[in-house]
Amino acid sequence: MTQRRRVVILVADHFQPLDVIGPAEVFAGADQLRPGSYDVVVASPAGGLVRSDSGVVALDTVAVSELDQGHDTLLVGGGFGARHVGPDDPVPALVRAMAPRCRRVASVCTGAFVLAAAGVLDDRRAATHWRAAEELAARYPAVRVDAEPIFVQDGNVWTSAGVTSGLDLALALVADDLGQEVAAEIARWLVMFLRRPGGQAQFSTHLRTARAADPPIRAVQDWLADHLAEDLSVAALARRAAMSPRHFARRFRAETGVTPGAHVEAVRVEAAKHLLCQHGVSLAEIARRCGFGTVETFHRTFRRATGTTPDHYRQHFAPTPTGA
């Protein structure tokens, strides 16, 4: 018999709809696959209608005072309102009271501000939306804010990055409870391309590197990601942009903030990370498809860029195969 777990999703006015609806759908999917697994309740300090920060969604919530004490997981969504709470505001006060009675506590996006205001994140590593990370660190110096990962687990406290990463967080919680196979099946139901591991970066190399305003440079940026196995030397890219190598290298750095070589290497490493999370793709095949040439070059470049080896990255981040 599967143990039924009460999940309380705590919201207040100006919440972000996806922070609530996304995780709720994941837990609902798990309950369909394993009947009796989860009981999801959306609650607020006073109950009744709570309106989202987009104005599109209003939820009819249960007052926290009406809940019994049998909570397994407390999850706090983010939104515009979450970034402006203080320690004595109603939602952090409720979290402070409820957290010790929950097996685990989690937040999505700027919901981390609520956990921080409640003191739950003191001396813990935590994630939030990358645009809010600096503010969170400044306001709560006791929190070890990490702006990179999709989600972070520190003990029984889980925190995630922006909006859609709430799905990844919820899937990880389900996998922790019911196993990888159930989480993978829910991901397929939700038509998610990949159930991303928490340690993957919040945003890709394409978003880290400024997109050039100069059309020839921008066209090269767009083109090279799908042609990683080709010659991507400065000379080759310059020919594609119809520029001299020296002029191209100067313009590329001025437009993007990095050299062409550094950008190419970063895109190749990122593509390799995705392939390492797929089963059945050998290191030699990844080296060929990503343009590293040899496994030795792939290994050396990957370790320099990430601080770990391709094998260790695969062991840490590749999902367990269904049926394994």
Secondary structure as the mmCIF struct_conf table of DSSP 4:
data_model
#
loop_
_struct_conf.conf_type_id
_struct_conf.id
_struct_conf.beg_label_comp_id
_struct_conf.beg_label_asym_id
_struct_conf.beg_label_seq_id
_struct_conf.end_label_comp_id
_struct_conf.end_label_asym_id
_struct_conf.end_label_seq_id
HELX_LH_PP_P HELX_LH_PP_P1 THR A 2 ARG A 4
STRN STRN1 ARG A 5 LEU A 10
TURN_TY1_P TURN_TY1_P1 ASP A 13 HIS A 14
STRN STRN2 PHE A 15 PHE A 15
HELX_RH_AL_P HELX_RH_AL_P1 PRO A 17 LEU A 33
BEND BEND1 ARG A 34 ARG A 34
TURN_TY1_P TURN_TY1_P2 PRO A 35 GLY A 36
BEND BEND2 SER A 37 SER A 37
STRN STRN3 TYR A 38 SER A 44
BEND BEND3 PRO A 45 ALA A 46
STRN STRN4 GLY A 48 ARG A 51
STRN STRN5 SER A 52 SER A 52
TURN_TY1_P TURN_TY1_P3 ASP A 53 SER A 54
BEND BEND4 GLY A 55 VAL A 56
STRN STRN6 ALA A 58 ALA A 63
HELX_RH_3T_P HELX_RH_3T_P1 VAL A 64 GLU A 66
BEND BEND5 LEU A 67 LEU A 67
BEND BEND6 GLN A 69 GLN A 69
BEND BEND7 ASP A 72 ASP A 72
STRN STRN7 THR A 73 VAL A 76
BEND BEND8 GLY A 79 GLY A 79
HELX_RH_3T_P HELX_RH_3T_P2 PHE A 80 HIS A 84
TURN_TY1_P TURN_TY1_P4 PRO A 87 ASP A 88
BEND BEND9 ASP A 89 ASP A 89
HELX_RH_AL_P HELX_RH_AL_P2 PRO A 90 MET A 98
HELX_RH_3T_P HELX_RH_3T_P3 ALA A 99 ARG A 101
BEND BEND10 CYS A 102 ARG A 103
STRN STRN8 ARG A 104 SER A 107
TURN_TY1_P TURN_TY1_P5 CYS A 109 THR A 110
HELX_RH_AL_P HELX_RH_AL_P3 GLY A 111 ALA A 117
TURN_TY1_P TURN_TY1_P6 ALA A 118 ASP A 123
BEND BEND11 ARG A 124 ARG A 124
STRN STRN9 ARG A 125 ALA A 126
TURN_TY1_P TURN_TY1_P7 TRP A 130 ALA A 132
HELX_RH_AL_P HELX_RH_AL_P4 ALA A 133 ARG A 139
TURN_TY1_P TURN_TY1_P8 PRO A 141 ALA A 142
BEND BEND12 VAL A 143 VAL A 143
STRN STRN10 ARG A 144 VAL A 145
BEND BEND13 ALA A 147 GLU A 148
STRN STRN11 PRO A 149 PRO A 149
BEND BEND14 ILE A 150 ILE A 150
STRN STRN12 PHE A 151 ASP A 154
TURN_TY1_P TURN_TY1_P9 GLY A 155 ASN A 156
STRN STRN13 VAL A 157 SER A 160
BEND BEND15 GLY A 162 GLY A 162
TURN_TY1_P TURN_TY1_P10 VAL A 163 THR A 164
HELX_RH_AL_P HELX_RH_AL_P5 SER A 165 LEU A 178
HELX_RH_AL_P HELX_RH_AL_P6 GLN A 180 TRP A 189
TURN_TY1_P TURN_TY1_P11 LEU A 190 VAL A 191
BEND BEND16 PHE A 193 PHE A 193
TURN_TY1_P TURN_TY1_P12 GLY A 198 GLY A 199
BEND BEND17 GLN A 200 GLN A 200
STRN STRN14 ALA A 201 ALA A 201
BEND BEND18 GLN A 202 PHE A 203
HELX_RH_AL_P HELX_RH_AL_P7 THR A 205 ARG A 208
BEND BEND19 THR A 209 THR A 209
HELX_LH_PP_P HELX_LH_PP_P2 ALA A 210 ALA A 212
BEND BEND20 ALA A 213 ASP A 214
HELX_RH_AL_P HELX_RH_AL_P8 PRO A 215 LEU A 224
TURN_TY1_P TURN_TY1_P13 ALA A 225 ASP A 226
TURN_TY1_P TURN_TY1_P14 LEU A 228 ALA A 229
BEND BEND21 GLU A 230 GLU A 230
HELX_RH_AL_P HELX_RH_AL_P9 VAL A 234 ARG A 240
TURN_TY1_P TURN_TY1_P15 ALA A 241 ALA A 242
BEND BEND22 MET A 243 MET A 243
HELX_RH_AL_P HELX_RH_AL_P10 PRO A 245 THR A 256
BEND BEND23 GLY A 257 VAL A 258
HELX_RH_AL_P HELX_RH_AL_P11 PRO A 260 LEU A 276
TURN_TY1_P TURN_TY1_P16 CYS A 277 CYS A 277
BEND BEND24 GLN A 278 GLN A 278
TURN_TY1_P TURN_TY1_P17 HIS A 279 GLY A 280
HELX_RH_AL_P HELX_RH_AL_P12 LEU A 283 CYS A 290
TURN_TY1_P TURN_TY1_P18 GLY A 291 GLY A 291
BEND BEND25 THR A 294 THR A 294
HELX_RH_AL_P HELX_RH_AL_P13 VAL A 295 THR A 306
BEND BEND26 GLY A 307 THR A 308
HELX_RH_AL_P HELX_RH_AL_P14 PRO A 310 PHE A 317
BEND BEND27 ALA A 318 ALA A 318
HELX_LH_PP_P HELX_LH_PP_P3 PRO A 319 PRO A 321
TURN_TY1_P TURN_TY1_P19 THR A 322 GLY A 323
#
